[in-house]
Amino acid sequence: MLSFEGFEFDSDLFELRREGEVIPIEPQVHDVLAYLLAHRDRVVTKEELLDHIWGDRFVSESALTSRIKAVRRAIGDDGTTQRLIRTVHGRGYRFVASVADGLPVPTEQQPEAIAADPPWAPVLTEALAAASSRRWEEALERFEQLPIDELEGPELESWAEAAWWTTRIDEVVRIRHSAYRRYLHRGQPLDAARVAVELAEDHFHRGAKAVDSGWMGRAGRLLADHRDSIEYLWYQRGRCVRLLERDHDYDAALIFAETVLAGAVSKGDLDLQALALQDKGRALVGLGEVSEGMGLIDEAMVTAVADDLDQRTVGRLYCNMMSTCVKLTDFSRAAQWTEETATWSENHPASTFPGVCRVHRAALLRRRGVLADAVVEAERCTVMTNFREVASAAWYELGETHLRLGDLERAEQAFVRAHGLGLDPQPGFAQLRHTRGDPLAALVMLRGALAAAMGGPLERARYLPALTEAAVDAGELGVATDAAAELARLAEMGAPAMRATAHHASAVAALGAGNATLARDEFQAATRIFGELGLPYEASLARLGVAEACRAMDDCAGDELERVAATSALQEMGARPIGLAASWLDVSPST
């Protein structure tokens, strides 16, 4: 017999009673409550409950969610206050009320030694309720009134979650340190390892590689004897992410992703399934299997829309999708998911995920020719210095946009800030030097960036267009021809925008070699595709190229027609051409 909050739970008689009156509950609801009570010293994972209640039968998490709601309803609890059963987001549930063996002692007979709730208990209840409802600012305000040393691990994790969503990364780390120590003190290595993995991720995104490595090592040791646990699979997923995003070892990442995916499926963890499926897709894209990889990434995105996933999982899925689309220059797919991202981001206006998504949207706005809005969107993210990868990407994007606006001074300042935060400012900084009339310096920079490229074919494709232009302007026609040919090969696996860029590069190389007819045809192909994709800036530069080719062919009418059209479009955007095209704009139409 167990008693709590005036209730009696008799597992032998399969009864839940209050003041002697039996409260009818379904058998599965009884089993869920019995299991939570039996393991009230720790967080019970969703996978553990699914396995205990349903065994080998496959059911969705929604079935478990409905049983948790029924338990809470039966014992006078709910998902907002969570007085008795607390949700640990993305992990599971814990029974947190005080439980005694035997019948409850009548109030008038209770000994004075029984401690009352601490005076801050109502504040904790309010904090947890706000966190459960994702009112993060309110939750954080309440948590900060609480004594950190008096809270249990799940309560500290909720505090850290509220701090994370409001970008208080220093506070996140401080609170998670406390949660980690509390779990170790309680003899809960799996929970401690889970928090260690989260601390590693915090430092990974701050660019603190050594600290990240240290926490991952600590998690690995804690999990050495628990390789069949869901916590070990999440740890393995963390290793996969580092192979993808830091080491660019796509072969190894693919093996990790497939292993984690199989384990997540077997344990029924929908969040981990979606992330591992997307990781597999990202690894395939990195290996050049773009069609198959993007198919898996799209499938993972469906779960973000259709399934009840943790909000941090949804954020990861959106941001990884957008990042891959931008790398592929797959702006059609990016635009579709941007609409979904915009709705989600508005519900989390201060978090790091919308910060990353805003950087991606800034890039899309720039490519769409809406340069002033692109500046505003990028500037909103430059202040997120606690998340170095967000701030550095925002400064780089700001540099690209100012470069196209013709504000070379601000462009240089932005590229330098990005570089100071650890991001390679190429190819933008090299294009800046080329635009200022120094193609040789640009060529040296781009050759260096290309030699150091570790991100596979997609990263090489970023540098080749600018390299082709700088090489032509520096008189290195062989280098230009080779770069354009490599880009043409890589474009076969990319999206239409990459193919248009390859046409443009081939045209530049042909024009430099004196083949004006081929250059005109290639520039026209680029103009057509860029126009169809709604990329007016790139289309305008390609039109200037057509004008240059016509000029070389003594086609005065064609030269004037294309040059006037390109100039008018650039003026409408408030833009200036960059790189080799900067010299084309100042040429008067041939007569």
LUMVO-591734 format. One record per residue (C-alpha): residue number from 1; residue in three letters; z, y, x. Coordinates in steps of 0.02 Angstrom, whole numbers, padded with zeros to 5 digits. Last residue first. Example, Ala and Ser with C-alpha at 12.3 -4.5 7.8 and 13.67 -1.06 7.14 Angstrom:
<sites>
    k    r      c3      c2      c1
    2  SER   00357  -00053   00684
    1  ALA   00390  -00225   00615
</sites>
This chain:
<sites>
    k    r      c3      c2      c1
  591  THR  -04044   02590   01384
  590  SER  -03898   02484   01439
  589  PRO  -03734   02509   01346
  588  SER  -03606   02604   01451
  587  VAL  -03493   02500   01561
  586  ASP  -03308   02541   01542
  585  LEU  -03275   02387   01435
  584  TRP  -03349   02266   01562
  583  SER  -03226   02307   01701
  582  ALA  -03077   02257   01593
  581  ALA  -03170   02097   01549
  580  LEU  -03132   02026   01721
  579  GLY  -02946   02028   01687
  578  ILE  -02888   02113   01528
  577  PRO  -02970   02201   01382
  576  ARG  -02880   02344   01293
  575  ALA  -02800   02339   01122
  574  GLY  -02758   02457   00979
  573  MET  -02812   02318   00861
  572  GLU  -02943   02428   00778
  571  GLN  -02994   02494   00948
  570  LEU  -03025   02317   01008
  569  ALA  -03134   02278   00857
  568  SER  -03238   02436   00881
  567  THR  -03263   02401   01066
  566  ALA  -03322   02223   01031
  565  ALA  -03446   02278   00898
  564  VAL  -03512   02421   01007
  563  ARG  -03534   02304   01156
  562  GLU  -03619   02169   01052
  561  LEU  -03751   02284   00976
  560  GLU  -03778   02385   01135
  559  ASP  -03809   02233   01245
  558  GLY  -03918   02148   01115
  557  ALA  -04028   02303   01102
  556  CYS  -04040   02324   01290
  555  ASP  -04090   02144   01326
  554  ASP  -04123   02172   01512
  553  MET  -04065   01993   01546
  552  ALA  -03915   02054   01648
  551  ARG  -03873   02173   01506
  550  CYS  -03883   02031   01381
  549  ALA  -03759   01934   01487
  548  GLU  -03642   02083   01495
  547  ALA  -03655   02108   01305
  546  VAL  -03618   01923   01275
  545  GLY  -03465   01942   01386
  544  LEU  -03407   02092   01286
  543  ARG  -03425   01982   01133
  542  ALA  -03314   01851   01217
  541  LEU  -03182   01985   01246
  540  SER  -03192   02032   01062
  539  ALA  -03176   01851   01004
  538  GLU  -03020   01831   01111
  537  TYR  -02942   01983   01027
  536  PRO  -03000   01933   00853
  535  LEU  -02924   01758   00845
  534  GLY  -02958   01711   00663
  533  LEU  -03008   01532   00700
  532  GLU  -03187   01559   00641
  531  GLY  -03201   01712   00752
  530  PHE  -03137   01619   00904
  529  ILE  -03264   01482   00870
  528  ARG  -03412   01602   00851
  527  THR  -03366   01711   01000
  526  ALA  -03344   01558   01112
  525  ALA  -03516   01491   01064
  524  GLN  -03591   01663   01094
  523  PHE  -03510   01671   01266
  522  GLU  -03583   01501   01308
  521  ASP  -03758   01550   01253
  520  ARG  -03751   01717   01345
  519  ALA  -03688   01634   01504
  518  LEU  -03826   01503   01498
  517  THR  -03955   01642   01486
  516  ALA  -03871   01749   01619
  515  ASN  -03874   01615   01754
  514  GLY  -03831   01728   01900
  513  ALA  -03689   01622   01972
  512  GLY  -03559   01747   01913
  511  LEU  -03634   01740   01739
  510  ALA  -03626   01550   01741
  509  ALA  -03443   01551   01795
  508  VAL  -03397   01676   01659
  507  ALA  -03495   01577   01529
  506  SER  -03406   01416   01577
  505  ALA  -03240   01506   01559
  504  HIS  -03286   01569   01385
  503  HIS  -03346   01397   01329
  502  ALA  -03182   01324   01393
  501  THR  -03084   01454   01294
  500  ALA  -03182   01404   01138
  499  ARG  -03137   01222   01171
  498  MET  -02954   01271   01189
  497  ALA  -02962   01364   01024
  496  PRO  -03040   01211   00941
  495  ALA  -02889   01100   00983
  494  GLY  -02873   00997   01140
  493  MET  -02930   00827   01204
  492  GLU  -03107   00880   01248
  491  ALA  -03037   01044   01314
  490  LEU  -02974   00954   01470
  489  ARG  -03152   00913   01525
  488  ALA  -03213   01091   01494
  487  LEU  -03061   01158   01588
  486  GLU  -03106   01052   01738
  485  ALA  -03285   01117   01736
  484  ALA  -03227   01298   01723
  483  ALA  -03110   01275   01871
  482  ASP  -03245   01192   01977
  481  THR  -03371   01330   01940
  480  ALA  -03245   01468   01978
  479  VAL  -03192   01388   02143
  478  GLY  -03374   01372   02195
  477  LEU  -03406   01553   02145
  476  GLU  -03269   01625   02257
  475  GLY  -03336   01804   02255
  474  ALA  -03168   01883   02212
  473  ASP  -03228   01932   02037
  472  VAL  -03290   01756   02006
  471  ALA  -03127   01680   02071
  470  ALA  -03020   01796   01965
  469  GLU  -03116   01750   01808
  468  THR  -03108   01562   01838
  467  LEU  -02923   01570   01884
  466  ALA  -02884   01663   01723
  465  PRO  -02967   01524   01622
  464  LEU  -02889   01384   01730
  463  TYR  -02706   01433   01720
  462  ARG  -02653   01372   01547
  461  ALA  -02765   01216   01560
  460  ARG  -02662   01157   01708
  459  GLU  -02508   01155   01596
  458  LEU  -02598   01051   01466
  457  PRO  -02661   00928   01596
  456  GLY  -02488   00878   01658
  455  GLY  -02330   00982   01660
  454  MET  -02299   00978   01846
  453  ALA  -02403   01128   01900
  452  ALA  -02359   01178   02079
  451  ALA  -02538   01176   02142
  450  LEU  -02596   01269   01987
  449  ALA  -02464   01403   02009
  448  GLY  -02512   01428   02191
  447  ARG  -02697   01438   02150
  446  LEU  -02654   01562   02014
  445  MET  -02557   01676   02130
  444  VAL  -02692   01674   02265
  443  LEU  -02828   01711   02137
  442  ALA  -02730   01856   02064
  441  ALA  -02709   01932   02237
  440  LEU  -02897   01915   02263
  439  PRO  -02936   01989   02092
  438  ASP  -02849   02154   02133
  437  GLY  -02920   02285   02013
  436  ARG  -02770   02327   01904
  435  THR  -02834   02201   01775
  434  HIS  -02830   02069   01911
  433  ARG  -02649   02110   01951
  432  LEU  -02603   02098   01767
  431  GLN  -02700   01935   01751
  430  ALA  -02594   01866   01893
  429  PHE  -02435   01918   01800
  428  GLY  -02493   01834   01641
  427  PRO  -02543   01667   01718
  426  GLN  -02406   01652   01771
  425  PRO  -02234   01728   01748
  424  ASP  -02141   01570   01806
  423  LEU  -01979   01573   01707
  422  GLY  -01811   01580   01796
  421  LEU  -01726   01727   01712
  420  GLY  -01784   01845   01850
  419  HIS  -01963   01787   01820
  418  ALA  -01951   01836   01637
  417  ARG  -01881   02006   01687
  416  VAL  -02024   02030   01813
  415  PHE  -02152   01985   01679
  414  ALA  -02074   02114   01561
  413  GLN  -02074   02253   01691
  412  GLU  -02255   02216   01735
  411  ALA  -02308   02225   01553
  410  ARG  -02212   02386   01531
  409  GLU  -02311   02466   01673
  408  LEU  -02476   02390   01617
  407  ASP  -02471   02465   01443
  406  GLY  -02651   02419   01398
  405  LEU  -02603   02343   01231
  404  ARG  -02664   02176   01295
  403  LEU  -02544   02186   01443
  402  HIS  -02405   02241   01326
  401  THR  -02431   02080   01228
  400  GLU  -02429   01964   01378
  399  GLY  -02275   02050   01448
  398  LEU  -02183   02033   01283
  397  GLU  -02225   01848   01283
  396  TYR  -02148   01833   01456
  395  TRP  -01992   01928   01402
  394  ALA  -01974   01816   01249
  393  ALA  -01995   01658   01352
  392  SER  -01859   01718   01471
  391  ALA  -01741   01761   01328
  390  VAL  -01764   01595   01239
  389  GLU  -01750   01487   01396
  388  ARG  -01598   01586   01454
  387  PHE  -01497   01560   01296
  386  ASN  -01344   01667   01332
  385  THR  -01465   01810   01367
  384  MET  -01520   01820   01185
  383  VAL  -01566   02004   01203
  382  THR  -01750   01966   01234
  381  CYS  -01763   01882   01064
  380  ARG  -01784   02033   00950
  379  GLU  -01906   02106   01076
  378  ALA  -02027   01962   01045
  377  GLU  -02041   01996   00858
  376  VAL  -02058   02184   00880
  375  VAL  -02193   02164   01013
  374  ALA  -02290   02040   00906
  373  ASP  -02283   02162   00761
  372  ALA  -02369   02294   00868
  371  LEU  -02498   02167   00929
  370  VAL  -02565   02100   00766
  369  GLY  -02721   02030   00850
  368  ARG  -02703   01854   00781
  367  ARG  -02668   01789   00957
  366  ARG  -02528   01915   00973
  365  LEU  -02457   01867   00804
  364  LEU  -02461   01684   00856
  363  ALA  -02369   01722   01018
  362  ALA  -02239   01823   00923
  361  ARG  -02220   01677   00804
  360  HIS  -02181   01564   00951
  359  VAL  -02051   01686   01014
  358  ARG  -01982   01696   00838
  357  CYS  -01966   01507   00833
  356  VAL  -01863   01509   00991
  355  GLY  -01745   01638   00916
  354  PRO  -01747   01547   00750
  353  PHE  -01678   01399   00846
  352  THR  -01549   01502   00939
  351  SER  -01457   01551   00781
  350  ALA  -01435   01725   00709
  349  PRO  -01547   01721   00555
  348  HIS  -01503   01545   00498
  347  ASN  -01562   01542   00316
  346  GLU  -01709   01654   00361
  345  SER  -01758   01527   00493
  344  TRP  -01791   01390   00366
  343  THR  -01913   01494   00264
  342  ALA  -02002   01558   00421
  341  THR  -02012   01383   00495
  340  GLU  -02108   01315   00346
  339  GLU  -02235   01456   00358
  338  THR  -02241   01430   00546
  337  TRP  -02282   01248   00514
  336  GLN  -02449   01294   00437
  335  ALA  -02486   01428   00567
  334  ALA  -02450   01308   00710
  333  ARG  -02571   01180   00639
  332  SER  -02709   01311   00635
  331  PHE  -02655   01383   00802
  330  ASP  -02679   01224   00902
  329  THR  -02679   01315   01068
  328  LEU  -02618   01149   01138
  327  LYS  -02470   01231   01223
  326  VAL  -02438   01336   01067
  325  CYS  -02443   01181   00957
  324  THR  -02321   01090   01071
  323  SER  -02196   01234   01065
  322  MET  -02212   01246   00877
  321  MET  -02173   01063   00853
  320  ASN  -02027   01068   00973
  319  CYS  -01957   01217   00880
  318  TYR  -01974   01142   00708
  317  LEU  -01902   00973   00754
  316  ARG  -01755   01048   00848
  315  GLY  -01713   01162   00702
  314  VAL  -01719   01019   00577
  313  THR  -01605   00917   00689
  312  ARG  -01484   01063   00699
  311  GLN  -01485   01072   00509
  310  ASP  -01435   00889   00491
  309  LEU  -01567   00792   00395
  308  ASP  -01582   00760   00209
  307  ASP  -01761   00697   00206
  306  ALA  -01925   00771   00140
  305  VAL  -01954   00929   00241
  304  ALA  -01882   00880   00409
  303  THR  -01942   00702   00379
  302  VAL  -02119   00768   00363
  301  MET  -02100   00849   00534
  300  ALA  -02077   00679   00615
  299  GLU  -02243   00623   00541
  298  ASP  -02327   00779   00608
  297  ILE  -02257   00741   00781
  296  LEU  -02319   00562   00769
  295  GLY  -02494   00620   00725
  294  MET  -02485   00749   00863
  293  GLY  -02458   00610   00989
  292  GLU  -02598   00500   00926
  291  SER  -02724   00643   00931
  290  VAL  -02662   00713   01095
  289  GLU  -02658   00558   01203
  288  GLY  -02667   00665   01362
  287  LEU  -02508   00600   01442
  286  GLY  -02413   00756   01391
  285  VAL  -02472   00729   01213
  284  LEU  -02406   00551   01220
  283  ALA  -02237   00612   01282
  282  ARG  -02228   00741   01142
  281  GLY  -02268   00607   01012
  280  LYS  -02132   00493   01080
  279  ASP  -02011   00639   01075
  278  GLN  -02061   00670   00894
  277  LEU  -02020   00491   00848
  276  ALA  -01857   00504   00944
  275  LEU  -01810   00662   00850
  274  ALA  -01849   00590   00679
  273  GLN  -01759   00426   00713
  272  LEU  -01608   00517   00785
  271  ASP  -01586   00616   00625
  270  LEU  -01619   00465   00514
  269  ASP  -01486   00357   00596
  268  GLY  -01513   00188   00512
  267  LYS  -01438   00084   00652
  266  SER  -01593  -00024   00679
  265  VAL  -01706   00126   00660
  264  ALA  -01606   00226   00787
  263  GLY  -01613   00082   00911
  262  ALA  -01802   00065   00897
  261  LEU  -01824   00253   00915
  260  VAL  -01710   00261   01066
  259  THR  -01810   00126   01156
  258  GLU  -01977   00206   01111
  257  ALA  -01918   00377   01169
  256  PHE  -01850   00309   01334
  255  ILE  -02013   00221   01375
  254  LEU  -02115   00375   01329
  253  ALA  -02003   00486   01436
  252  ALA  -02036   00374   01587
  251  ASP  -02224   00394   01568
  250  TYR  -02207   00579   01526
  249  ASP  -02116   00628   01685
  248  HIS  -02123   00816   01655
  247  ASP  -01958   00832   01751
  246  ARG  -01878   00972   01651
  245  GLU  -01946   00965   01473
  244  LEU  -01999   00786   01448
  243  LEU  -01887   00692   01570
  242  ARG  -01743   00805   01518
  241  VAL  -01774   00765   01336
  240  CYS  -01775   00578   01371
  239  ARG  -01606   00588   01457
  238  GLY  -01535   00672   01302
  237  ARG  -01609   00534   01195
  236  GLN  -01517   00409   01302
  235  TYR  -01354   00499   01264
  234  TRP  -01396   00495   01079
  233  LEU  -01426   00308   01095
  232  TYR  -01259   00287   01184
  231  GLU  -01170   00377   01042
  230  ILE  -01250   00258   00918
  229  SER  -01156   00117   01004
  228  ASP  -01227  -00043   01079
  227  ARG  -01211   00023   01255
  226  HIS  -01023   00044   01237
  225  ASP  -00954  -00016   01404
  224  ALA  -01045   00114   01508
  223  LEU  -01021   00247   01374
  222  LEU  -00883   00344   01459
  221  ARG  -00977   00332   01625
  220  GLY  -01139   00397   01547
  219  ALA  -01049   00542   01463
  218  ARG  -00974   00597   01630
  217  GLY  -01145   00588   01713
  216  MET  -01222   00691   01573
  215  TRP  -01082   00817   01596
  214  GLY  -01116   00832   01783
  213  SER  -01304   00843   01763
  212  ASP  -01288   00988   01641
  211  VAL  -01168   01074   01762
  210  ALA  -01294   01054   01904
  209  LYS  -01441   01110   01797
  208  ALA  -01364   01271   01732
  207  GLY  -01523   01336   01647
  206  ARG  -01431   01395   01491
  205  HIS  -01525   01265   01389
  204  PHE  -01462   01127   01502
  203  HIS  -01285   01198   01497
  202  ASP  -01273   01180   01308
  201  GLU  -01359   01011   01316
  200  ALA  -01229   00947   01440
  199  LEU  -01091   01008   01325
  198  GLU  -01171   00912   01181
  197  VAL  -01178   00753   01287
  196  ALA  -00995   00777   01334
  195  VAL  -00951   00798   01149
  194  ARG  -01029   00628   01111
  193  ALA  -00941   00551   01260
  192  ALA  -00771   00613   01198
  191  ASP  -00807   00540   01026
  190  LEU  -00853   00373   01103
  189  PRO  -00704   00377   01222
  188  GLN  -00572   00398   01085
  187  GLY  -00404   00370   01174
  186  ARG  -00317   00514   01086
  185  HIS  -00302   00611   01249
  184  LEU  -00487   00584   01283
  183  TYR  -00529   00648   01110
  182  ARG  -00421   00802   01134
  181  ARG  -00497   00837   01305
  180  TYR  -00673   00834   01235
  179  ALA  -00624   00942   01086
  178  SER  -00548   01071   01204
  177  HIS  -00703   01076   01314
  176  ARG  -00804   01091   01154
  175  ILE  -00706   01247   01109
  174  ARG  -00738   01332   01276
  173  VAL  -00923   01284   01280
  172  VAL  -00954   01350   01105
  171  GLU  -00857   01508   01145
  170  ASP  -00972   01544   01291
  169  ILE  -01121   01506   01180
  168  ARG  -01075   01629   01044
  167  THR  -01251   01611   00970
  166  THR  -01196   01622   00786
  165  TRP  -01253   01444   00751
  164  TRP  -01162   01386   00906
  163  ALA  -00997   01471   00861
  162  ALA  -00996   01386   00690
  161  GLU  -01033   01218   00772
  160  ALA  -00894   01245   00899
  159  TRP  -00769   01273   00759
  158  SER  -00829   01117   00669
  157  GLU  -00808   01021   00831
  156  LEU  -00632   01089   00850
  155  GLU  -00588   01025   00677
  154  PRO  -00662   00855   00719
  153  GLY  -00559   00847   00880
  152  GLU  -00390   00894   00808
  151  LEU  -00317   01068   00806
  150  GLU  -00147   01124   00874
  149  ASP  -00206   01180   01046
  148  ILE  -00335   01297   00971
  147  PRO  -00208   01395   00872
  146  LEU  -00308   01467   00727
  145  GLN  -00362   01647   00691
  144  GLU  -00528   01620   00783
  143  PHE  -00568   01481   00659
  142  ARG  -00564   01603   00513
  141  GLU  -00687   01727   00590
  140  LEU  -00797   01582   00645
  139  ALA  -00806   01512   00469
  138  GLU  -00853   01681   00397
  137  GLU  -00991   01702   00525
  136  TRP  -01053   01525   00496
  135  ARG  -01066   01520   00308
  134  ARG  -01147   01350   00325
  133  SER  -01062   01283   00166
  132  SER  -00967   01153   00267
  131  ALA  -00924   01288   00394
  130  ALA  -00853   01400   00257
  129  ALA  -00749   01256   00188
  128  LEU  -00687   01212   00361
  127  ALA  -00632   01390   00395
  126  GLU  -00548   01408   00225
  125  THR  -00450   01246   00249
  124  LEU  -00401   01301   00424
  123  VAL  -00339   01467   00356
  122  PRO  -00237   01374   00224
  121  ALA  -00158   01267   00363
  120  TRP  -00103   01418   00467
  119  PRO   00078   01410   00408
  118  PRO   00093   01230   00466
  117  ASP   00104   01100   00326
  116  ALA   00283   01047   00296
  115  ALA   00371   00927   00410
  114  ILE   00466   00780   00339
  113  ALA   00637   00790   00420
  112  GLU   00711   00866   00261
  111  PRO   00706   00696   00182
  110  GLN   00603   00675   00023
  109  GLN   00712   00624  -00124
  108  GLU   00675   00771  -00240
  107  THR   00488   00757  -00206
  106  PRO   00479   00573  -00248
  105  VAL   00433   00468  -00096
  104  PRO   00256   00401  -00103
  103  LEU   00246   00211  -00115
  102  GLY   00219   00112   00044
  101  ASP   00136   00156   00208
  100  ALA   00105   00343   00232
   99  VAL  -00055   00444   00249
   98  SER  -00073   00627   00299
   97  ALA  -00245   00693   00253
   96  VAL  -00387   00688   00381
   95  PHE  -00500   00545   00325
   94  ARG  -00650   00563   00440
   93  TYR  -00836   00567   00406
   92  GLY  -01002   00546   00497
   91  ARG  -01104   00609   00645
   90  GLY  -01233   00745   00609
   89  HIS  -01101   00863   00542
   88  VAL  -00924   00796   00546
   87  THR  -00883   00790   00361
   86  ARG  -00698   00794   00320
   85  ILE  -00615   00686   00190
   84  LEU  -00445   00746   00127
   83  ARG  -00450   00936   00116
   82  GLN  -00640   00945   00123
   81  THR  -00642   01117   00038
   80  THR  -00829   01123   00005
   79  GLY  -00877   00940  -00004
   78  ASP  -00745   00902  -00134
   77  ASP  -00573   00826  -00151
   76  GLY  -00473   00772  -00302
   75  ILE  -00454   00590  -00252
   74  ALA  -00586   00519  -00372
   73  ARG  -00709   00661  -00342
   72  ARG  -00697   00638  -00154
   71  VAL  -00732   00453  -00170
   70  ALA  -00881   00485  -00286
   69  LYS  -00953   00615  -00166
   68  ILE  -00937   00491  -00023
   67  ARG  -01026   00360  -00130
   66  SER  -01169   00481  -00166
   65  THR  -01188   00522   00019
   64  LEU  -01194   00336   00061
   63  ALA  -01339   00308  -00058
   62  SER  -01425   00465   00008
   61  GLU  -01417   00391   00182
   60  SER  -01554   00271   00131
   59  VAL  -01528   00086   00098
   58  PHE  -01585  -00069   00192
   57  ARG  -01480  -00222   00156
   56  ASP  -01414  -00308   00312
   55  GLY  -01233  -00255   00280
   54  TRP  -01218  -00136   00133
   53  ILE  -01039  -00074   00145
   52  HIS  -00997  -00109   00327
   51  ASP  -01170  -00072   00399
   50  LEU  -01190   00088   00300
   49  LEU  -01014   00142   00347
   48  GLU  -01045   00112   00532
   47  GLU  -01212   00201   00526
   46  LYS  -01132   00353   00444
   45  THR  -01008   00362   00585
   44  VAL  -00822   00348   00559
   43  VAL  -00731   00489   00649
   42  ARG  -00562   00435   00715
   41  ASP  -00380   00395   00674
   40  ARG  -00421   00372   00489
   39  HIS  -00499   00203   00524
   38  ALA  -00412   00101   00388
   37  LEU  -00415   00249   00269
   36  LEU  -00602   00277   00294
   35  TYR  -00635   00091   00268
   34  ALA  -00532   00080   00109
   33  LEU  -00615   00237   00038
   32  VAL  -00789   00166   00070
   31  ASP  -00741  -00003  -00002
   30  HIS  -00670   00075  -00161
   29  VAL  -00829   00176  -00186
   28  GLN  -00928   00015  -00162
   27  PRO  -00821  -00073  -00295
   26  GLU  -00838   00069  -00423
   25  ILE  -00686   00176  -00460
   24  PRO  -00566   00181  -00608
   23  ILE  -00409   00285  -00576
   22  VAL  -00256   00181  -00621
   21  GLU  -00107   00282  -00683
   20  GLY   00057   00255  -00590
   19  GLU   00075   00437  -00539
   18  ARG  -00098   00426  -00464
   17  ARG  -00175   00256  -00436
   16  LEU  -00320   00180  -00338
   15  GLU  -00332  -00007  -00365
   14  PHE  -00416  -00153  -00277
   13  LEU  -00258  -00258  -00306
   12  ASP  -00243  -00304  -00122
   11  SER  -00314  -00136  -00065
   10  ASP  -00178  -00040  -00156
    9  PHE  -00208   00147  -00136
    8  GLU  -00073   00260  -00205
    7  PHE  -00108   00445  -00234
    6  GLY   00016   00590  -00232
    5  GLU  -00070   00676  -00082
    4  PHE  -00072   00512   00015
    3  SER  -00002   00337  -00009
    2  LEU  -00050   00171   00067
    1  MET   00000   00000   00000
</sites>
